[in-house]
Amino acid sequence: MDYLIPFLFWVHLLSLAAGGAAVFGIPIVGSRVASAAPEFRPVLFGIANQLSSIGRAALVLLLISGPLMFWLKFGLIAPSWWFWVKMGLVAVLVVLIIYAGMNAKKAQSGDMAAAKLAPQLSMIAVGLYLLVIASAVLTFS
């Protein structure tokens, strides 16, 4: 049991890093799609889809490791009100990730309105991701 919380924390941090790679990487790849030659667009979409898969796996691990670690360490008593801010931001981010994923599928199939919306969704996701990390720091410091 002495190693369970550190192991969960390790999984949580690795997942946070993988999720960050997706959150920051997808907009970079996506910004190249419009100016790419048509024969390279499937490659760029493939990279974005792989980053999305990594991000989804990371999100699942975060949603498992975080509450489990929190329950084992704190017994579900929030250390500060920042914790609830963080949880609210996480919920909004999860909804945004689901919506952005559906929007990305539309964009990949040629929906120009979805393609125009994708950069804004990406920037909102980056901002939410940074706010989640900031509120986590404030929660546990």
OpenMM code with the backbone's topology and positions (N, CA, C; nanometers):
from openmm import Vec3, app, unit

residues = "MET ASP TYR LEU ILE PRO PHE LEU PHE TRP VAL HIS LEU LEU SER LEU ALA ALA GLY GLY ALA ALA VAL PHE GLY ILE PRO ILE VAL GLY SER ARG VAL ALA SER ALA ALA PRO GLU PHE ARG PRO VAL LEU PHE GLY ILE ALA ASN GLN LEU SER SER ILE GLY ARG ALA ALA LEU VAL LEU LEU LEU ILE SER GLY PRO LEU MET PHE TRP LEU LYS PHE GLY LEU ILE ALA PRO SER TRP TRP PHE TRP VAL LYS MET GLY LEU VAL ALA VAL LEU VAL VAL LEU ILE ILE TYR ALA GLY MET ASN ALA LYS LYS ALA GLN SER GLY ASP MET ALA ALA ALA LYS LEU ALA PRO GLN LEU SER MET ILE ALA VAL GLY LEU TYR LEU LEU VAL ILE ALA SER ALA VAL LEU THR PHE SER".split()
positions = [
    Vec3(0.0827, -0.1205, 0.0000),
    Vec3(0.0000, 0.0000, 0.0000),
    Vec3(0.0864, 0.1258, 0.0000),
    Vec3(0.2083, 0.1157, 0.0571),
    Vec3(0.2965, 0.2319, 0.0625),
    Vec3(0.3375, 0.2797, -0.0763),
    Vec3(0.3315, 0.1926, -0.1747),
    Vec3(0.3740, 0.2285, -0.3092),
    Vec3(0.2577, 0.2599, -0.4027),
    Vec3(0.1362, 0.2374, -0.3594),
    Vec3(0.0215, 0.2569, -0.4469),
    Vec3(0.0011, 0.4047, -0.4819),
    Vec3(0.0017, 0.4919, -0.3828),
    Vec3(-0.0196, 0.6338, -0.4100),
    Vec3(0.0937, 0.6904, -0.4966),
    Vec3(0.2202, 0.6632, -0.4664),
    Vec3(0.3248, 0.7116, -0.5585),
    Vec3(0.3110, 0.6556, -0.7001),
    Vec3(0.2700, 0.5285, -0.7119),
    Vec3(0.2496, 0.4707, -0.8449),
    Vec3(0.1359, 0.5432, -0.9170),
    Vec3(0.0242, 0.5659, -0.8483),
    Vec3(-0.0874, 0.6379, -0.9085),
    Vec3(-0.0476, 0.7799, -0.9475),
    Vec3(0.0324, 0.8446, -0.8652),
    Vec3(0.0807, 0.9796, -0.8954),
    Vec3(0.1686, 0.9774, -1.0201),
    Vec3(0.2533, 0.8750, -1.0315),
    Vec3(0.3381, 0.8575, -1.1495),
    Vec3(0.2522, 0.8402, -1.2743),
    Vec3(0.1506, 0.7537, -1.2663),
    Vec3(0.0585, 0.7326, -1.3792),
    Vec3(-0.0120, 0.8640, -1.4128),
    Vec3(-0.0531, 0.9366, -1.3098),
    Vec3(-0.1233, 1.0627, -1.3291),
    Vec3(-0.0343, 1.1642, -1.4016),
    Vec3(0.0906, 1.1767, -1.3592),
    Vec3(0.1819, 1.2715, -1.4228),
    Vec3(0.2163, 1.2313, -1.5655),
    Vec3(0.2383, 1.1027, -1.5895),
    Vec3(0.2636, 1.0566, -1.7266),
    Vec3(0.1422, 1.0836, -1.8154),
    Vec3(0.0247, 1.0596, -1.7619),
    Vec3(-0.0979, 1.0851, -1.8377),
    Vec3(-0.1168, 1.2337, -1.8636),
    Vec3(-0.0818, 1.3154, -1.7665),
    Vec3(-0.0892, 1.4599, -1.7838),
    Vec3(0.0048, 1.5047, -1.8958),
    Vec3(0.1242, 1.4465, -1.9000),
    Vec3(0.2200, 1.4787, -2.0065),
    Vec3(0.1687, 1.4335, -2.1428),
    Vec3(0.1146, 1.3133, -2.1501),
    Vec3(0.0616, 1.2618, -2.2772),
    Vec3(-0.0580, 1.3453, -2.3226),
    Vec3(-0.1437, 1.3796, -2.2285),
    Vec3(-0.2575, 1.4655, -2.2624),
    Vec3(-0.2117, 1.6020, -2.3101),
    Vec3(-0.1075, 1.6548, -2.2485),
    Vec3(-0.0521, 1.7832, -2.2913),
    Vec3(0.0052, 1.7764, -2.4322),
    Vec3(0.0695, 1.6636, -2.4646),
    Vec3(0.1205, 1.6460, -2.6006),
    Vec3(0.0065, 1.6531, -2.7013),
    Vec3(-0.1057, 1.5917, -2.6677),
    Vec3(-0.2222, 1.5952, -2.7573),
    Vec3(-0.2826, 1.7350, -2.7623),
    Vec3(-0.3009, 1.7972, -2.6465),
    Vec3(-0.3642, 1.9292, -2.6409),
    Vec3(-0.2827, 2.0331, -2.7182),
    Vec3(-0.1503, 2.0267, -2.7068),
    Vec3(-0.0658, 2.1232, -2.7770),
    Vec3(-0.0306, 2.0774, -2.9186),
    Vec3(-0.0229, 1.9474, -2.9394),
    Vec3(0.0187, 1.8953, -3.0697),
    Vec3(-0.0884, 1.9018, -3.1765),
    Vec3(-0.2113, 1.8708, -3.1407),
    Vec3(-0.3190, 1.8689, -3.2399),
    Vec3(-0.3371, 2.0049, -3.3072),
    Vec3(-0.3374, 2.1165, -3.2343),
    Vec3(-0.3502, 2.2454, -3.3035),
    Vec3(-0.2327, 2.2751, -3.3978),
    Vec3(-0.1140, 2.2305, -3.3607),
    Vec3(0.0016, 2.2544, -3.4474),
    Vec3(-0.0143, 2.1770, -3.5783),
    Vec3(-0.0500, 2.0501, -3.5662),
    Vec3(-0.0708, 1.9685, -3.6867),
    Vec3(-0.1899, 2.0236, -3.7654),
    Vec3(-0.2973, 2.0545, -3.6963),
    Vec3(-0.4172, 2.1053, -3.7627),
    Vec3(-0.3932, 2.2353, -3.8383),
    Vec3(-0.3055, 2.3195, -3.7875),
    Vec3(-0.2785, 2.4473, -3.8541),
    Vec3(-0.2089, 2.4286, -3.9879),
    Vec3(-0.1519, 2.3126, -4.0110),
    Vec3(-0.0815, 2.2849, -4.1366),
    Vec3(-0.1723, 2.2241, -4.2432),
    Vec3(-0.2894, 2.1782, -4.2041),
    Vec3(-0.3760, 2.1061, -4.2985),
    Vec3(-0.4209, 2.1950, -4.4141),
    Vec3(-0.4684, 2.3160, -4.3844),
    Vec3(-0.5245, 2.4017, -4.4894),
    Vec3(-0.4219, 2.4356, -4.5975),
    Vec3(-0.2969, 2.4559, -4.5580),
    Vec3(-0.1947, 2.4944, -4.6554),
    Vec3(-0.1197, 2.3750, -4.7155),
    Vec3(-0.1502, 2.2565, -4.6695),
    Vec3(-0.0811, 2.1367, -4.7191),
    Vec3(-0.1356, 2.0957, -4.8555),
    Vec3(-0.0481, 2.0381, -4.9349),
    Vec3(-0.0908, 1.9823, -5.0620),
    Vec3(-0.1918, 1.8703, -5.0343),
    Vec3(-0.2903, 1.8530, -5.1202),
    Vec3(-0.3952, 1.7530, -5.0957),
    Vec3(-0.3423, 1.6132, -5.0652),
    Vec3(-0.2322, 1.5736, -5.1255),
    Vec3(-0.1806, 1.4386, -5.1006),
    Vec3(-0.1200, 1.4234, -4.9609),
    Vec3(-0.0868, 1.5358, -4.8938),
    Vec3(-0.0298, 1.5287, -4.7590),
    Vec3(-0.1339, 1.5424, -4.6480),
    Vec3(-0.2526, 1.5852, -4.6833),
    Vec3(-0.3567, 1.6041, -4.5813),
    Vec3(-0.3916, 1.4756, -4.5073),
    Vec3(-0.4051, 1.3615, -4.5759),
    Vec3(-0.4330, 1.2375, -4.5013),
    Vec3(-0.3239, 1.2039, -4.3993),
    Vec3(-0.1996, 1.2365, -4.4319),
    Vec3(-0.0891, 1.2124, -4.3377),
    Vec3(-0.1063, 1.3004, -4.2143),
    Vec3(-0.1373, 1.4272, -4.2376),
    Vec3(-0.1566, 1.5191, -4.1243),
    Vec3(-0.2774, 1.4778, -4.0402),
    Vec3(-0.3860, 1.4385, -4.1059),
    Vec3(-0.5023, 1.3904, -4.0307),
    Vec3(-0.4668, 1.2645, -3.9523),
    Vec3(-0.3847, 1.1793, -4.0108),
    Vec3(-0.3410, 1.0581, -3.9404),
    Vec3(-0.2626, 1.0910, -3.8145),
    Vec3(-0.1730, 1.1892, -3.8247),
    Vec3(-0.0952, 1.2317, -3.7071),
    Vec3(-0.1890, 1.2887, -3.6004),
    Vec3(-0.2817, 1.3748, -3.6436),
    Vec3(-0.3772, 1.4333, -3.5489),
    Vec3(-0.4618, 1.3243, -3.4833),
    Vec3(-0.5016, 1.2244, -3.5612),
    Vec3(-0.5817, 1.1147, -3.5048),
    Vec3(-0.5009, 1.0334, -3.4040),
    Vec3(-0.3727, 1.0114, -3.4324),
    Vec3(-0.2881, 0.9391, -3.3357),
    Vec3(-0.2718, 1.0197, -3.2073),
    Vec3(-0.2495, 1.1503, -3.2212),
    Vec3(-0.2406, 1.2349, -3.1019),
    Vec3(-0.3724, 1.2333, -3.0242),
    Vec3(-0.4827, 1.2326, -3.0967),
    Vec3(-0.6142, 1.2269, -3.0322),
    Vec3(-0.6312, 1.0961, -2.9555),
    Vec3(-0.5870, 0.9854, -3.0141),
    Vec3(-0.5953, 0.8557, -2.9449),
    Vec3(-0.5110, 0.8558, -2.8180),
    Vec3(-0.3925, 0.9125, -2.8266),
    Vec3(-0.3059, 0.9237, -2.7086),
    Vec3(-0.3743, 1.0107, -2.6032),
    Vec3(-0.4327, 1.1211, -2.6464),
    Vec3(-0.5022, 1.2103, -2.5538),
    Vec3(-0.6205, 1.1443, -2.4859),
    Vec3(-0.6978, 1.0653, -2.5628),
    Vec3(-0.8125, 0.9959, -2.5031),
    Vec3(-0.7669, 0.8921, -2.4007),
    Vec3(-0.6620, 0.8169, -2.4344),
    Vec3(-0.6091, 0.7183, -2.3388),
    Vec3(-0.5585, 0.7884, -2.2128),
    Vec3(-0.4903, 0.9003, -2.2319),
    Vec3(-0.4404, 0.9770, -2.1171),
    Vec3(-0.5563, 1.0267, -2.0319),
    Vec3(-0.6616, 1.0738, -2.0961),
    Vec3(-0.7779, 1.1234, -2.0224),
    Vec3(-0.8409, 1.0133, -1.9384),
    Vec3(-0.8536, 0.8942, -1.9957),
    Vec3(-0.9096, 0.7813, -1.9202),
    Vec3(-0.8217, 0.7513, -1.7982),
    Vec3(-0.6904, 0.7475, -1.8187),
    Vec3(-0.6004, 0.7197, -1.7059),
    Vec3(-0.6055, 0.8303, -1.6008),
    Vec3(-0.6183, 0.9549, -1.6446),
    Vec3(-0.6308, 1.0660, -1.5495),
    Vec3(-0.7595, 1.0550, -1.4686),
    Vec3(-0.8678, 1.0183, -1.5373),
    Vec3(-0.9969, 1.0079, -1.4692),
    Vec3(-1.0049, 0.8870, -1.3757),
    Vec3(-0.9162, 0.7904, -1.3947),
    Vec3(-0.9099, 0.6758, -1.3031),
    Vec3(-0.8102, 0.7037, -1.1905),
    Vec3(-0.6892, 0.7448, -1.2266),
    Vec3(-0.5837, 0.7621, -1.1261),
    Vec3(-0.6123, 0.8784, -1.0313),
    Vec3(-0.6665, 0.9877, -1.0836),
    Vec3(-0.6911, 1.1049, -0.9993),
    Vec3(-0.7876, 1.0783, -0.8846),
    Vec3(-0.9105, 1.0367, -0.9152),
    Vec3(-1.0043, 1.0110, -0.8052),
    Vec3(-0.9578, 0.9006, -0.7100),
    Vec3(-0.8944, 0.7956, -0.7645),
    Vec3(-0.8464, 0.6871, -0.6789),
    Vec3(-0.7376, 0.7366, -0.5843),
    Vec3(-0.6445, 0.8123, -0.6380),
    Vec3(-0.5363, 0.8677, -0.5558),
    Vec3(-0.5938, 0.9643, -0.4516),
    Vec3(-0.6877, 1.0473, -0.4939),
    Vec3(-0.7493, 1.1433, -0.4037),
    Vec3(-0.8228, 1.0728, -0.2904),
    Vec3(-0.8972, 0.9684, -0.3234),
    Vec3(-0.9715, 0.8930, -0.2223),
    Vec3(-0.8759, 0.8268, -0.1234),
    Vec3(-0.7697, 0.7655, -0.1744),
    Vec3(-0.6752, 0.6973, -0.0863),
    Vec3(-0.5979, 0.7944, 0.0024),
    Vec3(-0.5680, 0.9120, -0.0493),
    Vec3(-0.4858, 1.0068, 0.0259),
    Vec3(-0.5676, 1.0992, 0.1161),
    Vec3(-0.6827, 1.1451, 0.0662),
    Vec3(-0.7586, 1.2464, 0.1395),
    Vec3(-0.8932, 1.1971, 0.1904),
    Vec3(-0.9346, 1.0773, 0.1538),
    Vec3(-1.0643, 1.0276, 0.1981),
    Vec3(-1.1803, 1.1098, 0.1471),
    Vec3(-1.1640, 1.1682, 0.0292),
    Vec3(-1.2669, 1.2474, -0.0373),
    Vec3(-1.2992, 1.3790, 0.0324),
    Vec3(-1.2099, 1.4289, 0.1143),
    Vec3(-1.2270, 1.5608, 0.1749),
    Vec3(-1.1353, 1.6567, 0.0993),
    Vec3(-1.1959, 1.7504, 0.0294),
    Vec3(-1.1194, 1.8424, -0.0550),
    Vec3(-1.0235, 1.9255, 0.0299),
    Vec3(-0.8962, 1.9330, -0.0117),
    Vec3(-0.7986, 2.0105, 0.0655),
    Vec3(-0.8228, 2.1612, 0.0589),
    Vec3(-0.8911, 2.2100, -0.0441),
    Vec3(-0.9242, 2.3525, -0.0544),
    Vec3(-1.0348, 2.3696, -0.1575),
    Vec3(-1.0887, 2.4892, -0.1640),
    Vec3(-1.1936, 2.5151, -0.2621),
    Vec3(-1.1379, 2.5132, -0.4031),
    Vec3(-1.0067, 2.5300, -0.4197),
    Vec3(-0.9443, 2.5215, -0.5515),
    Vec3(-0.9653, 2.3834, -0.6133),
    Vec3(-0.9796, 2.2833, -0.5284),
    Vec3(-1.0047, 2.1493, -0.5795),
    Vec3(-1.1341, 2.1467, -0.6607),
    Vec3(-1.2372, 2.2128, -0.6115),
    Vec3(-1.3660, 2.2137, -0.6816),
    Vec3(-1.3582, 2.2977, -0.8087),
    Vec3(-1.2770, 2.4021, -0.8062),
    Vec3(-1.2521, 2.4784, -0.9287),
    Vec3(-1.1876, 2.3864, -1.0322),
    Vec3(-1.0864, 2.3120, -0.9872),
    Vec3(-1.0174, 2.2183, -1.0762),
    Vec3(-1.1145, 2.1150, -1.1327),
    Vec3(-1.1978, 2.0572, -1.0493),
    Vec3(-1.2919, 1.9554, -1.0951),
    Vec3(-1.3918, 2.0127, -1.1961),
    Vec3(-1.4363, 2.1343, -1.1717),
    Vec3(-1.5262, 2.2001, -1.2671),
    Vec3(-1.4586, 2.2223, -1.4014),
    Vec3(-1.3339, 2.2673, -1.3971),
    Vec3(-1.2585, 2.2874, -1.5210),
    Vec3(-1.2346, 2.1552, -1.5932),
    Vec3(-1.2066, 2.0490, -1.5176),
    Vec3(-1.1877, 1.9164, -1.5779),
    Vec3(-1.3162, 1.8733, -1.6486),
    Vec3(-1.4300, 1.8954, -1.5844),
    Vec3(-1.5576, 1.8567, -1.6458),
    Vec3(-1.5807, 1.9328, -1.7762),
    Vec3(-1.5534, 2.0618, -1.7756),
    Vec3(-1.5699, 2.1423, -1.8970),
    Vec3(-1.4726, 2.0936, -2.0047),
    Vec3(-1.3500, 2.0639, -1.9652),
    Vec3(-1.2499, 2.0160, -2.0607),
    Vec3(-1.2908, 1.8823, -2.1219),
    Vec3(-1.3442, 1.7930, -2.0419),
    Vec3(-1.3892, 1.6626, -2.0937),
    Vec3(-1.5003, 1.6824, -2.1975),
    Vec3(-1.5963, 1.7679, -2.1672),
    Vec3(-1.7047, 1.7954, -2.2619),
    Vec3(-1.6478, 1.8562, -2.3903),
    Vec3(-1.5555, 1.9493, -2.3755),
    Vec3(-1.4940, 2.0125, -2.4922),
    Vec3(-1.4174, 1.9105, -2.5767),
    Vec3(-1.3450, 1.8205, -2.5129),
    Vec3(-1.2685, 1.7188, -2.5860),
    Vec3(-1.3637, 1.6300, -2.6663),
    Vec3(-1.4744, 1.5924, -2.6078),
    Vec3(-1.5725, 1.5093, -2.6794),
    Vec3(-1.6285, 1.5854, -2.7991),
    Vec3(-1.6669, 1.7102, -2.7762),
    Vec3(-1.7221, 1.7913, -2.8843),
    Vec3(-1.6179, 1.8163, -2.9936),
    Vec3(-1.4956, 1.8482, -2.9535),
    Vec3(-1.3888, 1.8736, -3.0512),
    Vec3(-1.3593, 1.7485, -3.1336),
    Vec3(-1.3665, 1.6321, -3.0724),
    Vec3(-1.3456, 1.5075, -3.1457),
    Vec3(-1.4532, 1.4850, -3.2504),
    Vec3(-1.5776, 1.5122, -3.2150),
    Vec3(-1.6869, 1.4991, -3.3121),
    Vec3(-1.6702, 1.6020, -3.4242),
    Vec3(-1.6298, 1.7231, -3.3868),
    Vec3(-1.6079, 1.8280, -3.4852),
    Vec3(-1.4925, 1.7912, -3.5788),
    Vec3(-1.3869, 1.7314, -3.5254),
    Vec3(-1.2724, 1.6917, -3.6079),
    Vec3(-1.3117, 1.5890, -3.7123),
    Vec3(-1.3964, 1.4945, -3.6743),
    Vec3(-1.4432, 1.3944, -3.7719),
    Vec3(-1.5183, 1.4616, -3.8859),
    Vec3(-1.6016, 1.5623, -3.8530),
    Vec3(-1.6739, 1.6356, -3.9572),
    Vec3(-1.5760, 1.7105, -4.0475),
    Vec3(-1.4757, 1.7738, -3.9853),
    Vec3(-1.3768, 1.8493, -4.0636),
    Vec3(-1.3005, 1.7566, -4.1574),
    Vec3(-1.2644, 1.6394, -4.1089),
    Vec3(-1.1905, 1.5448, -4.1918),
    Vec3(-1.2730, 1.4941, -4.3091),
    Vec3(-1.4043, 1.4946, -4.2926),
    Vec3(-1.4892, 1.4483, -4.4026),
    Vec3(-1.5266, 1.5617, -4.4974),
    Vec3(-1.4701, 1.6808, -4.4764),
    Vec3(-1.4892, 1.7910, -4.5708),
    Vec3(-1.5813, 1.9017, -4.5254),
    Vec3(-1.6346, 1.8963, -4.4054),
    Vec3(-1.7236, 2.0015, -4.3540),
    Vec3(-1.6402, 2.1267, -4.3252),
    Vec3(-1.6577, 2.2295, -4.4080),
    Vec3(-1.5753, 2.3505, -4.3947),
    Vec3(-1.6088, 2.4305, -4.2679),
    Vec3(-1.7335, 2.4293, -4.2256),
    Vec3(-1.7695, 2.4990, -4.1018),
    Vec3(-1.6988, 2.4343, -3.9828),
    Vec3(-1.6936, 2.3021, -3.9827),
    Vec3(-1.6230, 2.2312, -3.8753),
    Vec3(-1.4736, 2.2604, -3.8813),
    Vec3(-1.4190, 2.2677, -4.0006),
    Vec3(-1.2759, 2.2976, -4.0162),
    Vec3(-1.2434, 2.4371, -3.9633),
    Vec3(-1.3342, 2.5326, -3.9856),
    Vec3(-1.3123, 2.6687, -3.9345),
    Vec3(-1.3239, 2.6746, -3.7826),
    Vec3(-1.4097, 2.5907, -3.7258),
    Vec3(-1.4312, 2.5905, -3.5811),
    Vec3(-1.3165, 2.5216, -3.5054),
    Vec3(-1.2493, 2.4285, -3.5693),
    Vec3(-1.1468, 2.3477, -3.5026),
    Vec3(-1.0371, 2.4302, -3.4345),
    Vec3(-0.9806, 2.5328, -3.4976),
    Vec3(-0.8754, 2.6094, -3.4277),
    Vec3(-0.9239, 2.6778, -3.3001),
    Vec3(-1.0473, 2.7287, -3.3024),
    Vec3(-1.1009, 2.7921, -3.1816),
    Vec3(-1.1185, 2.6896, -3.0698),
    Vec3(-1.1699, 2.5729, -3.1042),
    Vec3(-1.1862, 2.4679, -3.0036),
    Vec3(-1.0513, 2.4273, -2.9464),
    Vec3(-0.9503, 2.4196, -3.0324),
    Vec3(-0.8162, 2.3835, -2.9865),
    Vec3(-0.7605, 2.4864, -2.8889),
    Vec3(-0.7795, 2.6132, -2.9191),
    Vec3(-0.7268, 2.7180, -2.8310),
    Vec3(-0.8005, 2.7189, -2.6968),
    Vec3(-0.9300, 2.6934, -2.6997),
    Vec3(-1.0058, 2.6841, -2.5746),
    Vec3(-0.9546, 2.5654, -2.4929),
    Vec3(-0.9274, 2.4530, -2.5598),
    Vec3(-0.8752, 2.3345, -2.4900),
    Vec3(-0.7397, 2.3637, -2.4265),
    Vec3(-0.6525, 2.4335, -2.4982),
    Vec3(-0.5212, 2.4704, -2.4426),
    Vec3(-0.5408, 2.5558, -2.3176),
    Vec3(-0.6286, 2.6559, -2.3274),
    Vec3(-0.6529, 2.7428, -2.2127),
    Vec3(-0.7089, 2.6674, -2.0936),
    Vec3(-0.8060, 2.5795, -2.1183),
    Vec3(-0.8628, 2.4992, -2.0094),
    Vec3(-0.7580, 2.4071, -1.9478),
    Vec3(-0.6758, 2.3451, -2.0321),
    Vec3(-0.5702, 2.2559, -1.9830),
    Vec3(-0.4772, 2.3328, -1.8886),
    Vec3(-0.4373, 2.4526, -1.9288),
    Vec3(-0.3486, 2.5333, -1.8441),
    Vec3(-0.4179, 2.5750, -1.7145),
    Vec3(-0.5468, 2.6057, -1.7220),
    Vec3(-0.6209, 2.6415, -1.6006),
    Vec3(-0.6375, 2.5219, -1.5069),
    Vec3(-0.6569, 2.4024, -1.5622),
    Vec3(-0.6660, 2.2823, -1.4788),
    Vec3(-0.5339, 2.2631, -1.4034),
    Vec3(-0.4224, 2.2766, -1.4734),
    Vec3(-0.2923, 2.2595, -1.4080),
    Vec3(-0.2715, 2.3676, -1.3018),
    Vec3(-0.3055, 2.4921, -1.3344),
    Vec3(-0.2890, 2.6001, -1.2361),
    Vec3(-0.3741, 2.5752, -1.1123),
    Vec3(-0.4984, 2.5321, -1.1322),
    Vec3(-0.5848, 2.5077, -1.0161),
    Vec3(-0.5375, 2.3854, -0.9376),
    Vec3(-0.4763, 2.2871, -1.0036),
    Vec3(-0.4187, 2.1726, -0.9309),
    Vec3(-0.3025, 2.2190, -0.8434),
    Vec3(-0.2203, 2.3059, -0.8973),
    Vec3(-0.1082, 2.3589, -0.8184),
    Vec3(-0.1618, 2.4337, -0.6964),
    Vec3(-0.2649, 2.5158, -0.7171),
    Vec3(-0.3216, 2.5901, -0.6059),
    Vec3(-0.3939, 2.4994, -0.5068),
    Vec3(-0.4486, 2.3890, -0.5554),
    Vec3(-0.5166, 2.2938, -0.4677),
    Vec3(-0.4192, 2.2284, -0.3711),
    Vec3(-0.3070, 2.1841, -0.4231),
    Vec3(-0.2172, 2.0992, -0.3444),
    Vec3(-0.0917, 2.1715, -0.2961),
    Vec3(-0.0890, 2.3039, -0.3032),
    Vec3(0.0295, 2.3770, -0.2527),
    Vec3(0.0001, 2.4462, -0.1213),
] * unit.nanometer
topology = app.Topology()
chain = topology.addChain("A")
for resn in residues:
    res = topology.addResidue(resn, chain)
    for name in ("N", "CA", "C"):
        topology.addAtom(name, app.Element.getBySymbol(name[0]), res)
